Every structure is written in C-alpha cells, then in structure tokens.
C-alpha cells in the first residue's frame, strides 16, 4: 500500500456500499454476481479492511455500473497525484540543460 493512500483508522475508503445501495442491491446479490458464495468478503471490502483484486474490482464496477475509480476515489486520486508528480519531475529533468561533451 502506498504511503499516500488515505485511510480512515487503517481502512481504505471506498464507495462500494454507496453504489450498491443506490442500485438497490443486497450484499448477498452483489457477492453472488461477482463470484462469491456468501457476502462476508464483500462486507470486508465495504468496510475498507481489504481491497479486492483487480478482477473483482472490475466485476464490482460492472455489477454496480460505475468505473472502478468511482469505487475507490481517494486511492485513485492519490495514485494519480503521485504519477503526475513523477511526470513533472521527469519533465523538469528532461528539460534541464545537460553539459555537452565538448564543455566537459
């Protein structure tokens, strides 16, 4: 887990339960649709105690009819900001004049 990922009391914030409720779906139904036998693992995801695999995250997005980044907005924002910062540092580095071999 990235140190920039925002957590609440050690938990990963997500909106799985919000979108599930908006769709009027039970935990059991969503769990079944994503491939689980019961809703216990989905409950763990909704509480932020664990993060689903990429495959399960895509399945959740499909079932809940939202892009995966909508389900984990703070994680997405944190990763995006980290990558944009890296891009900016690389761009500055690439545009820094380098001494030519003749001047060394």
Long-range contacts (C-beta under 8 A, 24 or more apart in sequence): 2-78, 2-79, 2-82, 4-78, 4-81, 4-82, 5-74, 5-75, 5-78, 5-79, 6-74, 6-75, 6-78, 7-48, 8-48, 11-47, 11-48, 11-49, 12-48, 12-50, 12-51, 12-72, 12-74, 12-75, 13-48, 13-72, 13-73, 13-74, 13-75, 14-45, 14-46, 14-48, 14-51, 14-71, 14-72, 14-75, 15-70, 15-71, 15-72, 15-73, 16-42, 16-45, 16-46, 16-60, 16-64, 16-71, 17-46, 19-64, 19-65, 19-66, 19-70, 19-71, 20-46, 20-64, 23-63, 23-64, 23-65, 25-63, 25-64, 30-60, 30-63, 30-64, 33-59, 33-63, 34-59, 34-60, 34-63, 35-59, 51-75
